[in-house]
Amino acid sequence: SLAHIEGYAIDLSWDIIARWAGKVDLPREFFDDWVQVADDEAKHFGMLSGRLVEMEAFYGCLPGHEKLWESASDTAHDLLARLAIVHMVHEARGLDVTPKTISRLESAGDKVSAELLKSIYAEEITHVTAGMRWFSFLCERDNMDPIPQYHKIVRKHHFGLLKPPFNHEARGIAGMTEAWYMPLTVADPSADKQEAASKEAGTDCAPCAQDSALSE
């Protein structure tokens, strides 16, 4: 599954370049960053697929999930949403879980795989940094507050709440303070107020809705 994720990450790095080149006014540095990320992800995929061969397996011998690509498809229309969901939710989640995976591999005696993940982990922090940098750049250029905008996008495009435990240290190194993600671990208070107001007004009442439909 790790090799599968890295394989998709290669495609997504090139996709963010090709999809928005010429469509959004972006500096050369934006594209330079994602070329570097694509190069890193290709290296990671090669390391992990090579390790599978060493373990008498190969990439593709087991099924993989499509969640990352589904998120990419859902955000194909919106660069801010792509940066937020793919690079600041999913890649940041990788920072949360990788240290535990490394510990498990070491406990199982697979020190070779553990060392590979340590190398990959260090570079993945820089990928979250790239997502943060360009999300903030676009928001500030358009006179939007980045953190509230991030919360709005994640609540719209990400299914469910963000779940701890979080790797606060690695996220912090990437520039993602707790103000970015901790509010997303609980339901949106404004949504609860809207729902309560709808109930009070009777707009979510099933019989009322049926009566309205019959009257049309």
Backbone as ProteinMPNN parsed JSONL, in Angstrom:
{"seq_chain_A": "SLAHIEGYAIDLSWDIIARWAGKVDLPREFFDDWVQVADDEAKHFGMLSGRLVEMEAFYGCLPGHEKLWESASDTAHDLLARLAIVHMVHEARGLDVTPKTISRLESAGDKVSAELLKSIYAEEITHVTAGMRWFSFLCERDNMDPIPQYHKIVRKHHFGLLKPPFNHEARGIAGMTEAWYMPLTVADPSADKQEAASKEAGTDCAPCAQDSALSE", "coords_chain_A": {"N_chain_A": [[0.83, -1.2, 0.0], [2.03, 1.219, 0.626], [3.81, 1.643, -1.513], [1.915, 1.897, -3.495], [0.613, 4.281, -2.81], [2.736, 6.077, -3.158], [3.115, 5.791, -5.886], [0.752, 6.914, -6.939], [1.223, 9.469, -5.973], [3.264, 10.415, -7.593], [1.911, 10.768, -10.051], [0.051, 12.706, -9.237], [1.645, 14.881, -8.625], [2.642, 15.647, -11.125], [0.224, 16.126, -12.304], [-0.809, 18.408, -10.997], [0.834, 20.305, -12.047], [0.427, 20.157, -14.884], [-2.354, 20.483, -15.076], [-2.978, 23.07, -14.153], [-1.242, 24.803, -15.386], [-0.911, 27.721, -17.224], [-3.576, 28.261, -16.794], [-4.029, 29.373, -14.35], [-2.625, 32.207, -12.852], [0.536, 31.832, -12.015], [3.686, 31.775, -10.324], [6.991, 30.901, -11.572], [8.304, 29.457, -9.611], [6.366, 27.928, -8.354], [5.894, 25.773, -10.111], [8.455, 24.717, -10.194], [8.689, 23.749, -7.576], [6.812, 21.619, -7.572], [7.814, 19.957, -9.532], [10.116, 19.094, -8.233], [8.915, 17.734, -6.112], [7.634, 15.686, -7.556], [9.882, 14.337, -8.499], [10.964, 13.437, -6.066], [8.883, 11.725, -5.245], [8.932, 9.792, -7.226], [11.385, 8.647, -6.72], [10.863, 7.609, -4.181], [8.879, 5.715, -4.796], [10.369, 3.966, -6.372], [12.201, 3.018, -4.467], [10.527, 1.66, -2.651], [9.146, -0.199, -4.279], [11.319, -1.628, -5.179], [12.157, -2.741, -2.765], [10.027, -4.455, -2.299], [10.501, -6.375, -4.276], [12.88, -7.445, -3.311], [11.819, -8.778, -1.18], [10.607, -10.858, -2.351], [8.243, -10.285, -3.69], [6.071, -8.103, -5.592], [5.217, -4.884, -6.944], [1.808, -4.447, -7.415], [0.951, -6.992, -7.023], [-0.889, -7.199, -5.076], [-4.148, -5.878, -4.286], [-4.931, -2.343, -4.425], [-6.119, 0.7, -2.838], [-8.339, 3.381, -3.944], [-8.585, 5.877, -2.84], [-6.96, 8.209, -2.703], [-6.784, 9.044, -5.352], [-9.469, 9.481, -5.849], [-9.91, 11.71, -4.255], [-8.328, 13.501, -5.667], [-9.739, 13.649, -8.07], [-12.105, 14.79, -7.179], [-11.248, 17.335, -6.595], [-10.392, 18.444, -8.911], [-11.225, 20.708, -10.198], [-10.431, 22.933, -8.813], [-7.781, 24.657, -7.657], [-6.991, 25.529, -5.061], [-8.494, 23.791, -3.479], [-7.364, 21.351, -4.269], [-4.72, 21.609, -3.302], [-5.278, 21.836, -0.568], [-6.656, 19.423, 0.158], [-5.277, 17.146, -0.956], [-2.527, 17.669, -0.479], [-2.338, 18.853, 2.023], [-4.047, 17.607, 3.74], [-4.107, 14.726, 3.177], [-1.328, 14.163, 2.703], [-0.247, 15.278, 4.996], [-1.394, 13.604, 6.846], [0.066, 11.352, 6.367], [2.452, 12.047, 7.615], [1.645, 11.782, 10.218], [1.24, 9.013, 10.624], [3.497, 7.623, 9.759], [5.809, 7.466, 11.57], [4.927, 5.553, 13.483], [4.597, 3.335, 11.857], [7.232, 2.9, 11.121], [8.289, 2.176, 13.616], [6.924, -0.22, 14.054], [7.945, -1.8, 11.989], [10.618, -1.94, 12.769], [10.31, -3.305, 15.189], [9.477, -5.701, 14.22], [11.759, -6.621, 13.15], [12.524, -5.797, 10.637], [14.672, -3.956, 9.6], [15.71, -2.826, 7.319], [13.534, -1.976, 5.702], [12.49, -0.151, 7.509], [14.492, 1.817, 7.593], [14.309, 2.765, 4.992], [11.789, 4.006, 5.081], [12.31, 6.013, 6.927], [13.959, 7.726, 5.459], [12.201, 8.472, 3.42], [10.191, 9.708, 4.906], [11.391, 12.078, 5.883], [11.579, 13.612, 3.555], [8.912, 13.801, 2.856], [7.911, 15.638, 4.64], [8.747, 18.039, 3.532], [7.1, 18.127, 1.35], [4.569, 18.594, 2.361], [5.127, 21.108, 3.304], [5.389, 22.457, 0.849], [2.744, 22.352, -0.092], [1.512, 23.907, 1.903], [2.837, 26.348, 1.509], [2.015, 27.229, -1.079], [-0.735, 27.193, -0.929], [-1.173, 29.159, 1.02], [0.005, 31.323, -0.299], [-1.722, 31.704, -2.53], [-4.139, 32.286, -1.24], [-3.506, 34.643, 0.197], [-2.828, 36.324, -1.902], [-5.289, 36.692, -3.047], [-6.574, 38.069, -1.117], [-7.622, 36.591, 1.058], [-8.089, 35.016, 4.213], [-5.887, 32.541, 5.1], [-6.203, 30.309, 6.962], [-9.005, 30.115, 7.893], [-10.082, 29.741, 5.331], [-8.959, 27.333, 4.574], [-10.172, 25.632, 6.473], [-12.834, 25.832, 5.613], [-12.724, 24.683, 3.032], [-11.79, 22.064, 3.569], [-13.879, 21.039, 5.142], [-15.826, 20.963, 3.229], [-14.871, 19.234, 1.192], [-13.6, 17.008, 2.305], [-14.362, 13.887, 3.623], [-15.854, 13.518, 6.664], [-14.403, 14.093, 9.985], [-11.096, 15.333, 10.866], [-8.827, 13.101, 12.339], [-7.198, 12.462, 15.406], [-4.35, 10.443, 16.534], [-2.065, 13.237, 16.097], [0.946, 14.157, 14.458], [2.406, 16.468, 15.83], [4.906, 17.678, 15.913], [6.212, 17.136, 13.396], [4.341, 18.235, 11.66], [4.5, 20.865, 12.488], [7.128, 21.511, 11.714], [6.721, 21.51, 9.004], [5.315, 23.807, 8.794], [2.709, 23.85, 9.528], [0.73, 24.797, 11.908], [-1.126, 24.037, 14.95], [-3.477, 25.462, 14.778], [-4.349, 25.21, 12.209], [-5.362, 22.58, 11.89], [-6.525, 21.42, 14.248], [-9.136, 22.565, 14.846], [-10.632, 21.172, 12.986], [-11.15, 18.725, 13.994], [-13.494, 18.586, 15.285], [-17.068, 19.016, 14.974], [-18.432, 21.496, 12.76], [-19.243, 24.446, 14.295], [-20.854, 26.515, 13.245], [-22.331, 25.19, 11.338], [-23.878, 23.538, 12.932], [-25.459, 25.482, 14.17], [-26.882, 26.454, 11.983], [-28.315, 24.171, 11.295], [-29.877, 23.869, 13.569], [-31.375, 26.212, 13.397], [-32.799, 25.686, 11.072], [-34.355, 23.531, 11.876], [-35.88, 24.767, 13.802], [-37.328, 26.493, 12.243], [-38.739, 24.702, 10.859], [-38.029, 23.72, 8.395], [-36.783, 21.359, 7.789], [-38.607, 19.444, 8.172], [-40.167, 16.461, 7.46], [-42.976, 15.887, 6.76], [-43.74, 18.516, 6.153], [-42.12, 19.061, 3.968], [-43.161, 17.201, 2.171], [-45.769, 18.179, 1.876], [-45.169, 20.599, 0.666], [-44.08, 19.687, -1.732], [-46.323, 18.475, -2.891], [-47.903, 20.629, -3.353], [-46.768, 21.909, -5.443]], "CA_chain_A": [[0.0, 0.0, 0.0], [2.927, 2.379, 0.625], [4.256, 1.842, -2.892], [0.735, 2.337, -4.238], [0.437, 5.703, -2.492], [3.812, 6.83, -3.798], [2.85, 5.781, -7.325], [-0.245, 7.956, -7.183], [1.81, 10.773, -5.666], [3.985, 10.845, -8.801], [0.912, 11.27, -10.996], [-0.577, 13.918, -8.721], [2.615, 15.971, -8.722], [2.634, 16.122, -12.51], [-1.119, 16.605, -12.619], [-0.992, 19.775, -10.516], [1.579, 21.143, -12.982], [-0.217, 20.18, -16.193], [-3.757, 20.908, -14.999], [-3.158, 24.499, -13.915], [-0.306, 25.617, -16.169], [-1.59, 28.561, -18.194], [-4.963, 28.527, -16.41], [-3.953, 30.206, -13.162], [-1.388, 32.992, -12.863], [1.404, 31.251, -10.993], [5.106, 32.027, -10.586], [7.811, 29.759, -11.981], [8.677, 28.688, -8.424], [5.298, 26.949, -8.101], [6.149, 24.587, -10.931], [9.723, 24.136, -9.743], [8.428, 22.98, -6.356], [6.114, 20.355, -7.836], [8.749, 19.075, -10.243], [10.948, 18.489, -7.197], [8.084, 16.751, -5.402], [7.468, 14.54, -8.457], [11.157, 13.608, -8.495], [11.039, 12.745, -4.781], [7.905, 10.636, -5.188], [9.422, 8.724, -8.111], [12.455, 7.976, -5.98], [10.232, 6.824, -3.111], [8.233, 4.55, -5.405], [11.426, 3.032, -6.76], [12.748, 2.402, -3.257], [9.563, 0.725, -2.064], [8.902, -1.315, -5.199], [12.535, -2.439, -5.131], [12.126, -3.495, -1.517], [9.074, -5.552, -2.493], [11.192, -7.415, -5.055], [13.82, -8.085, -2.388], [11.024, -9.629, -0.296], [9.995, -11.858, -3.239], [6.917, -9.826, -4.1], [6.211, -7.048, -6.591], [4.113, -3.931, -6.915], [0.692, -4.895, -8.235], [0.529, -8.35, -6.681], [-2.008, -7.05, -4.148], [-4.998, -4.735, -4.67], [-4.721, -1.079, -3.727], [-7.329, 1.516, -2.773], [-8.384, 4.506, -4.869], [-9.017, 7.058, -2.094], [-6.173, 9.391, -3.045], [-7.176, 9.505, -6.685], [-10.826, 10.013, -5.727], [-9.763, 13.078, -3.755], [-7.799, 14.295, -6.769], [-10.841, 13.879, -9.011], [-13.062, 15.703, -6.54], [-10.681, 18.684, -6.516], [-9.777, 18.744, -10.211], [-11.731, 21.993, -10.678], [-10.108, 23.997, -7.864], [-6.396, 24.497, -7.204], [-6.944, 25.64, -3.604], [-9.02, 22.544, -2.913], [-6.368, 20.301, -4.516], [-3.637, 21.792, -2.343], [-5.78, 21.588, 0.786], [-7.052, 18.036, 0.428], [-4.241, 16.157, -1.292], [-1.192, 17.952, 0.056], [-2.374, 19.342, 3.402], [-4.785, 16.621, 4.549], [-3.603, 13.361, 2.995], [0.129, 14.067, 2.927], [0.006, 15.545, 6.419], [-1.754, 12.38, 7.576], [1.223, 10.47, 6.249], [3.407, 12.414, 8.666], [1.122, 11.284, 11.496], [1.258, 7.552, 10.765], [4.76, 6.993, 9.368], [6.671, 7.058, 12.687], [4.434, 4.306, 14.083], [4.914, 2.263, 10.906], [8.668, 2.638, 11.272], [8.467, 1.437, 14.881], [6.424, -1.584, 13.864], [8.908, -2.523, 11.157], [11.794, -2.212, 13.6], [9.94, -4.345, 16.156], [9.375, -6.961, 13.484], [13.092, -6.997, 12.696], [12.763, -5.363, 9.256], [15.372, -2.68, 9.721], [15.931, -2.268, 5.981], [12.326, -1.222, 5.342], [12.376, 0.969, 8.446], [15.411, 2.863, 7.16], [13.741, 3.364, 3.786], [10.715, 4.907, 5.48], [12.896, 7.192, 7.575], [14.414, 8.6, 4.387], [11.009, 8.985, 2.755], [9.501, 10.569, 5.866], [12.042, 13.394, 5.933], [11.231, 14.364, 2.348], [7.474, 14.061, 2.844], [7.677, 16.885, 5.383], [8.921, 19.152, 2.591], [5.954, 18.144, 0.431], [3.514, 19.308, 3.081], [5.567, 22.498, 3.278], [5.053, 23.012, -0.468], [1.302, 22.564, -0.104], [1.244, 25.047, 2.77], [3.378, 27.571, 0.903], [1.25, 27.708, -2.228], [-2.091, 27.482, -0.465], [-1.117, 30.469, 1.675], [0.31, 32.313, -1.338], [-2.927, 31.986, -3.322], [-5.118, 32.946, -0.378], [-3.07, 36.012, 0.495], [-2.9, 37.101, -3.142], [-6.697, 37.0, -3.289], [-7.097, 38.745, 0.084], [-8.358, 35.654, 1.903], [-7.364, 34.515, 5.378], [-5.64, 31.138, 4.731], [-6.671, 29.264, 7.873], [-10.451, 29.905, 7.731], [-10.353, 29.216, 3.994], [-8.6, 25.91, 4.64], [-11.238, 24.953, 7.203], [-14.016, 25.792, 4.75], [-12.494, 23.735, 1.944], [-11.701, 20.699, 4.103], [-15.225, 20.613, 5.547], [-16.609, 20.733, 2.014], [-14.358, 18.187, 0.301], [-13.075, 15.842, 3.016], [-15.441, 13.18, 4.309], [-15.638, 13.303, 8.089], [-13.502, 14.955, 10.73], [-9.714, 14.88, 10.987], [-8.74, 12.273, 13.537], [-5.893, 12.287, 16.057], [-3.27, 11.341, 16.974], [-1.343, 14.017, 15.107], [2.383, 14.352, 14.654], [2.497, 17.918, 15.936], [6.275, 18.127, 15.625], [6.466, 17.12, 11.954], [3.45, 19.227, 11.048], [5.059, 22.171, 12.803], [8.294, 21.721, 10.849], [6.18, 21.82, 7.674], [4.66, 25.107, 8.841], [1.289, 23.673, 9.844], [0.467, 24.875, 13.345], [-2.367, 23.374, 15.368], [-4.625, 26.275, 14.373], [-4.814, 24.739, 10.902], [-6.041, 21.283, 11.849], [-7.273, 21.009, 15.433], [-10.569, 22.866, 14.736], [-11.286, 20.226, 12.084], [-11.405, 17.473, 14.714], [-14.847, 18.689, 15.842], [-18.059, 19.476, 14.009], [-18.459, 22.934, 12.507], [-20.275, 25.078, 15.125], [-21.78, 27.299, 12.432], [-23.242, 24.242, 10.689], [-24.836, 23.127, 13.954], [-26.398, 26.582, 14.364], [-27.748, 26.485, 10.814], [-29.222, 23.036, 11.392], [-30.84, 24.178, 14.629], [-32.28, 27.231, 12.874], [-33.689, 25.028, 10.108], [-35.335, 22.744, 12.627], [-36.801, 25.696, 14.468], [-38.205, 27.033, 11.21], [-39.513, 23.596, 10.305], [-37.686, 23.481, 6.995], [-36.326, 19.991, 7.569], [-39.704, 18.574, 8.592], [-40.533, 15.618, 6.325], [-44.336, 16.132, 6.306], [-43.802, 19.843, 5.522], [-41.509, 18.934, 2.664], [-44.1, 16.48, 1.322], [-46.853, 19.098, 1.551], [-44.634, 21.559, -0.296], [-43.937, 19.014, -3.023], [-47.653, 18.226, -3.426], [-48.516, 21.884, -3.752], [-46.112, 22.432, -6.646]], "C_chain_A": [[0.871, 1.259, 0.0], [3.427, 2.677, -0.789], [3.112, 2.371, -3.755], [0.509, 3.837, -4.03], [1.5, 6.546, -3.193], [3.634, 6.87, -5.315], [1.83, 6.838, -7.713], [0.346, 9.347, -6.961], [2.636, 11.301, -6.84], [3.004, 11.49, -9.768], [0.322, 12.602, -10.536], [0.367, 15.115, -8.787], [2.668, 16.534, -10.139], [1.27, 16.68, -12.884], [-1.308, 18.06, -12.186], [-0.233, 20.767, -11.401], [0.803, 21.291, -14.295], [-1.626, 20.769, -16.141], [-3.897, 22.425, -14.894], [-2.146, 25.39, -14.637], [-1.077, 26.413, -17.224], [-3.021, 28.901, -17.845], [-5.054, 29.428, -15.182], [-2.62, 30.939, -13.216], [-0.515, 32.557, -11.693], [2.862, 31.537, -11.33], [5.843, 30.742, -10.96], [8.14, 28.863, -10.793], [7.626, 27.64, -8.054], [5.599, 25.651, -8.844], [7.461, 23.917, -10.554], [9.512, 23.265, -8.506], [7.804, 21.625, -6.674], [6.911, 19.411, -8.717], [9.65, 18.364, -9.236], [10.163, 17.435, -6.425], [7.9, 15.5, -6.26], [8.728, 13.68, -8.479], [11.316, 12.813, -7.195], [10.121, 11.528, -4.766], [8.328, 9.465, -6.088], [10.531, 7.931, -7.428], [11.871, 7.08, -4.886], [9.58, 5.56, -3.666], [9.275, 3.509, -5.8], [12.02, 2.306, -5.563], [11.806, 1.33, -2.71], [9.273, -0.455, -2.983], [10.123, -2.226, -5.272], [12.594, -3.292, -3.878], [11.147, -4.658, -1.606], [9.723, -6.704, -3.265], [12.183, -8.167, -4.169], [13.102, -9.049, -1.452], [10.21, -10.657, -1.073], [8.526, -11.552, -3.509], [7.119, -8.788, -5.204], [5.009, -6.123, -6.495], [3.037, -4.371, -7.893], [0.208, -6.282, -7.882], [-0.634, -8.353, -5.679], [-2.853, -5.851, -4.571], [-4.672, -3.494, -3.849], [-6.005, -0.259, -3.741], [-7.206, 2.729, -3.696], [-8.67, 5.836, -4.167], [-8.262, 8.318, -2.506], [-6.588, 9.939, -4.404], [-8.612, 10.032, -6.69], [-10.786, 11.45, -5.22], [-9.231, 14.003, -4.847], [-8.893, 14.621, -7.773], [-11.835, 14.892, -8.459], [-12.569, 17.147, -6.535], [-10.061, 19.138, -7.842], [-10.173, 20.118, -10.743], [-11.178, 23.189, -9.906], [-8.706, 23.781, -7.297], [-6.282, 24.599, -5.687], [-7.42, 24.354, -2.949], [-8.033, 21.399, -3.106], [-5.229, 20.396, -3.496], [-4.083, 21.411, -0.94], [-5.982, 20.102, 1.055], [-5.912, 17.053, 0.188], [-2.951, 16.417, -0.515], [-1.19, 18.401, 1.516], [-3.245, 18.488, 4.323], [-4.134, 15.255, 4.408], [-2.105, 13.244, 3.259], [0.485, 14.376, 4.38], [-0.36, 14.33, 7.262], [-0.636, 11.357, 7.489], [2.288, 10.779, 7.283], [2.965, 11.871, 10.019], [1.395, 9.792, 11.681], [2.626, 6.923, 10.49], [5.654, 6.616, 10.549], [6.223, 5.753, 13.352], [4.725, 3.121, 13.166], [6.386, 1.893, 10.995], [8.932, 1.814, 12.529], [8.022, -0.01, 14.748], [7.389, -2.413, 13.024], [10.16, -2.876, 11.956], [11.501, -3.315, 14.61], [9.85, -5.717, 15.497], [10.73, -7.415, 12.941], [13.418, -6.578, 11.275], [13.416, -3.984, 9.275], [15.622, -2.022, 8.368], [14.737, -1.413, 5.562], [12.157, -0.004, 6.238], [13.28, 2.124, 8.024], [14.918, 3.547, 5.886], [12.661, 4.388, 4.155], [11.232, 6.152, 6.187], [13.358, 8.205, 6.531], [13.232, 9.263, 3.686], [10.299, 10.015, 3.633], [10.09, 11.981, 5.894], [11.672, 14.236, 4.725], [9.743, 14.668, 2.281], [7.123, 15.318, 3.639], [7.787, 18.077, 4.434], [7.762, 19.23, 1.603], [4.756, 18.834, 1.081], [3.847, 20.803, 3.122], [5.201, 23.166, 1.95], [3.554, 23.283, -0.57], [0.917, 23.79, 0.709], [1.663, 26.359, 2.091], [2.45, 28.109, -0.185], [-0.214, 27.925, -1.897], [-2.135, 28.88, 0.157], [-0.862, 31.575, 0.659], [-0.955, 32.7, -2.101], [-3.985, 32.71, -2.498], [-4.745, 34.41, -0.149], [-3.122, 36.892, -0.745], [-4.331, 37.534, -3.44], [-7.388, 37.584, -2.067], [-8.02, 37.85, 0.916], [-7.475, 35.23, 3.065], [-7.139, 33.019, 5.179], [-6.28, 30.106, 5.659], [-8.187, 29.064, 7.797], [-10.819, 29.337, 6.36], [-10.037, 27.723, 3.93], [-9.698, 25.124, 5.346], [-12.481, 24.796, 6.324], [-13.879, 24.731, 3.662], [-12.482, 22.305, 2.456], [-13.082, 20.199, 4.517], [-16.1, 20.31, 4.338], [-16.175, 19.476, 1.277], [-13.854, 16.93, 1.014], [-14.192, 15.192, 3.806], [-15.074, 12.943, 5.775], [-14.653, 14.29, 8.69], [-12.059, 14.452, 10.63], [-9.551, 14.183, 12.334], [-7.324, 12.221, 14.106], [-5.575, 10.804, 16.158], [-2.575, 12.035, 15.809], [0.138, 14.083, 15.476], [2.63, 15.871, 14.675], [3.879, 18.437, 15.551], [6.525, 18.209, 14.129], [5.585, 18.131, 11.237], [3.987, 20.642, 11.294], [6.264, 22.502, 11.949], [7.839, 22.108, 9.438], [5.47, 23.169, 7.626], [3.2, 25.048, 9.2], [1.106, 23.655, 11.358], [-0.874, 24.226, 13.666], [-3.605, 24.16, 14.969], [-5.188, 25.844, 13.025], [-5.705, 23.512, 11.028], [-6.856, 20.915, 13.079], [-8.755, 21.388, 15.373], [-11.345, 21.881, 13.863], [-11.49, 18.857, 12.719], [-12.792, 17.465, 15.345], [-15.779, 19.229, 14.768], [-18.049, 20.995, 13.912], [-19.576, 23.578, 13.337], [-21.292, 25.86, 14.306], [-22.78, 26.398, 11.718], [-24.292, 23.762, 11.675], [-25.894, 24.208, 14.179], [-27.384, 26.666, 13.202], [-28.771, 25.361, 10.858], [-30.299, 23.294, 12.436], [-31.856, 25.209, 14.152], [-33.269, 26.634, 11.88], [-34.764, 24.224, 10.804], [-36.373, 23.644, 13.275], [-37.799, 26.27, 13.474], [-39.06, 25.967, 10.556], [-39.153, 23.243, 8.889], [-37.178, 22.082, 6.736], [-37.374, 18.994, 8.001], [-40.195, 17.787, 7.396], [-41.958, 15.855, 5.86], [-44.477, 17.482, 5.615], [-43.241, 19.802, 4.111], [-42.436, 18.236, 1.682], [-45.248, 17.383, 0.907], [-46.416, 20.11, 0.51], [-44.541, 20.953, -1.681], [-45.293, 18.809, -3.68], [-48.298, 19.501, -3.961], [-47.913, 22.464, -5.016], [-46.741, 21.882, -7.914]], "O_chain_A": [[0.476, 2.272, -0.578], [3.46, 3.834, -1.209], [3.326, 3.198, -4.641], [0.243, 4.566, -4.986], [1.198, 7.6, -3.752], [3.964, 7.869, -5.954], [2.013, 7.567, -8.688], [0.01, 10.291, -7.676], [2.697, 12.512, -7.056], [3.222, 12.604, -10.246], [0.118, 13.512, -11.339], [-0.079, 16.245, -8.986], [2.731, 17.749, -10.33], [1.174, 17.604, -13.691], [-1.897, 18.855, -12.919], [-0.612, 21.935, -11.493], [0.553, 22.404, -14.757], [-2.04, 21.473, -17.062], [-4.817, 23.006, -15.47], [-2.199, 26.613, -14.504], [-1.812, 25.836, -18.024], [-3.637, 29.733, -18.511], [-6.033, 30.152, -15.0], [-1.601, 30.355, -13.586], [-0.794, 32.874, -10.537], [3.235, 31.54, -12.503], [5.368, 29.638, -10.691], [8.243, 27.646, -10.943], [7.959, 26.59, -7.505], [5.559, 24.566, -8.263], [7.57, 22.691, -10.59], [10.081, 22.18, -8.397], [8.21, 20.603, -6.119], [6.714, 18.197, -8.664], [9.915, 17.17, -9.372], [10.689, 16.365, -6.12], [7.998, 14.381, -5.756], [8.652, 12.451, -8.477], [11.748, 11.661, -7.215], [10.514, 10.444, -4.335], [8.109, 8.301, -5.753], [10.604, 6.708, -7.543], [12.317, 5.95, -4.686], [9.706, 4.478, -3.093], [9.08, 2.312, -5.585], [12.309, 1.112, -5.639], [12.237, 0.234, -2.353], [9.166, -1.589, -2.517], [9.991, -3.442, -5.41], [13.034, -4.44, -3.926], [11.401, -5.728, -1.052], [9.513, -7.871, -2.937], [12.307, -9.388, -4.269], [13.693, -10.021, -0.982], [9.264, -11.248, -0.554], [7.684, -12.449, -3.549], [8.235, -8.62, -5.695], [3.935, -6.51, -6.035], [3.321, -4.635, -9.062], [-0.83, -6.72, -8.378], [-1.277, -9.38, -5.463], [-2.326, -4.903, -5.155], [-4.195, -3.591, -2.718], [-6.884, -0.499, -4.569], [-6.118, 3.061, -4.166], [-8.968, 6.827, -4.835], [-8.865, 9.383, -2.642], [-6.724, 11.15, -4.582], [-8.932, 10.938, -7.46], [-11.536, 12.304, -5.693], [-9.641, 15.16, -4.937], [-8.967, 15.744, -8.272], [-12.34, 15.745, -9.189], [-13.372, 18.079, -6.479], [-9.298, 20.104, -7.88], [-9.521, 20.639, -11.648], [-11.42, 24.334, -10.287], [-8.474, 22.833, -6.546], [-5.543, 23.825, -5.08], [-6.823, 23.882, -1.981], [-7.873, 20.565, -2.215], [-4.827, 19.394, -2.904], [-3.352, 20.742, -0.209], [-5.524, 19.586, 2.074], [-5.619, 16.22, 1.045], [-2.356, 15.493, 0.039], [-0.154, 18.339, 2.179], [-3.187, 18.63, 5.544], [-3.661, 14.684, 5.39], [-1.664, 12.331, 3.957], [1.421, 13.792, 4.927], [0.285, 14.055, 8.274], [-0.414, 10.586, 8.423], [2.957, 9.871, 7.776], [3.796, 11.541, 10.865], [1.743, 9.357, 12.779], [2.891, 5.807, 10.938], [6.22, 5.523, 10.536], [7.061, 4.939, 13.739], [5.058, 2.033, 13.637], [6.744, 0.716, 10.95], [9.713, 0.863, 12.5], [8.669, -0.917, 15.271], [7.623, -3.587, 13.312], [10.695, -3.978, 11.832], [12.352, -4.168, 14.859], [10.109, -6.746, 16.121], [10.828, -8.483, 12.337], [14.466, -6.951, 10.747], [12.769, -2.975, 8.994], [15.733, -0.799, 8.281], [14.9, -0.275, 5.123], [11.73, 1.055, 5.778], [12.874, 3.284, 8.091], [15.084, 4.755, 5.717], [12.626, 5.492, 3.612], [10.65, 7.228, 6.055], [13.167, 9.409, 6.705], [13.258, 10.459, 3.395], [9.863, 11.061, 3.153], [9.349, 12.963, 5.926], [11.472, 15.444, 4.85], [9.347, 15.685, 1.712], [6.136, 15.987, 3.333], [7.001, 19.02, 4.528], [7.477, 20.305, 1.074], [4.02, 19.568, 0.421], [2.965, 21.651, 2.991], [4.753, 24.312, 1.934], [3.144, 24.326, -1.078], [0.106, 24.608, 0.276], [0.925, 27.344, 2.105], [2.138, 29.3, -0.209], [-0.871, 28.757, -2.522], [-3.023, 29.678, -0.145], [-1.455, 32.65, 0.752], [-1.228, 33.884, -2.295], [-4.645, 33.628, -2.985], [-5.583, 35.302, -0.288], [-3.427, 38.081, -0.649], [-4.562, 38.6, -4.01], [-8.616, 37.6, -1.98], [-9.057, 38.293, 1.411], [-6.259, 35.101, 2.918], [-8.116, 32.275, 5.094], [-6.846, 29.123, 5.181], [-8.627, 27.924, 7.648], [-11.756, 28.547, 6.241], [-10.765, 26.951, 3.306], [-10.11, 24.066, 4.87], [-13.101, 23.733, 6.306], [-14.813, 23.971, 3.407], [-13.094, 21.424, 1.851], [-13.416, 19.042, 4.263], [-17.014, 19.49, 4.42], [-17.019, 18.726, 0.786], [-13.698, 15.888, 0.378], [-14.891, 15.858, 4.569], [-14.102, 12.252, 6.079], [-14.143, 15.187, 8.018], [-11.83, 13.278, 10.34], [-10.085, 14.638, 13.345], [-6.365, 11.966, 13.377], [-6.446, 9.976, 15.894], [-2.502, 11.51, 14.698], [0.513, 14.066, 16.649], [3.012, 16.466, 13.668], [4.008, 19.499, 14.942], [6.998, 19.233, 13.636], [6.034, 18.807, 10.311], [3.932, 21.5, 10.413], [6.418, 23.639, 11.504], [8.477, 22.918, 8.767], [5.067, 23.626, 6.557], [2.513, 26.069, 9.184], [1.303, 22.627, 12.006], [-1.656, 23.909, 12.77], [-4.682, 23.578, 14.833], [-6.359, 26.081, 12.73], [-6.715, 23.418, 10.331], [-7.813, 20.15, 12.956], [-9.583, 20.592, 15.815], [-12.565, 21.766, 13.981], [-11.952, 17.929, 12.055], [-13.22, 16.444, 15.883], [-15.339, 19.822, 13.783], [-17.699, 21.688, 14.867], [-20.749, 23.285, 13.104], [-22.476, 25.865, 14.64], [-23.933, 26.779, 11.513], [-25.458, 23.594, 11.315], [-27.073, 23.904, 14.359], [-28.572, 26.916, 13.404], [-29.937, 25.552, 10.512], [-31.472, 22.984, 12.23], [-33.044, 25.107, 14.456], [-34.436, 27.025, 11.844], [-35.925, 24.222, 10.396], [-37.566, 23.34, 13.299], [-38.96, 26.506, 13.806], [-39.983, 26.268, 9.799], [-39.904, 22.525, 8.229], [-37.139, 21.646, 5.586], [-37.069, 17.815, 8.18], [-40.606, 18.385, 6.401], [-42.166, 16.017, 4.658], [-45.212, 17.616, 4.636], [-43.783, 20.407, 3.186], [-42.507, 18.609, 0.511], [-45.666, 17.376, -0.251], [-47.167, 20.446, -0.406], [-44.871, 21.595, -2.678], [-45.415, 18.951, -4.897], [-49.115, 19.47, -4.881], [-48.465, 23.396, -5.602], [-46.308, 22.222, -9.015]]}, "name": "protein", "num_of_chains": 1, "seq": "SLAHIEGYAIDLSWDIIARWAGKVDLPREFFDDWVQVADDEAKHFGMLSGRLVEMEAFYGCLPGHEKLWESASDTAHDLLARLAIVHMVHEARGLDVTPKTISRLESAGDKVSAELLKSIYAEEITHVTAGMRWFSFLCERDNMDPIPQYHKIVRKHHFGLLKPPFNHEARGIAGMTEAWYMPLTVADPSADKQEAASKEAGTDCAPCAQDSALSE"}
